[in-house]
Amino acid sequence: MDVIKAVKEVTGVSLMDAKKLVDAAPSTIKEKVSKEDADAAEAKLKAAGATVEIK
C-alpha cells in the first residue's frame, strides 16, 4: 500500500490508477522529466519499498 501511495503522490493520478500502475509493474511511471524530478521520484518510491530504474 505504501508503494501505491508513493506512485499516487509522484504521478498525481487517482488511487485506483496508481494501483493499476503498481499491479502492472514493471511499468513506466513518468517520462521526459528533469534529472532532479527523476531523483526525487526515485527517492520517494524507494522509501516506500519500490524497485526503481531510471533510464
Secondary structure, 3 states (H helix, E strand, C coil): CHHHHHHHHHHCCCHHHHHHHHHCCCCCCCCCCCHHHHHHHHHHHHHCCCCCCCC
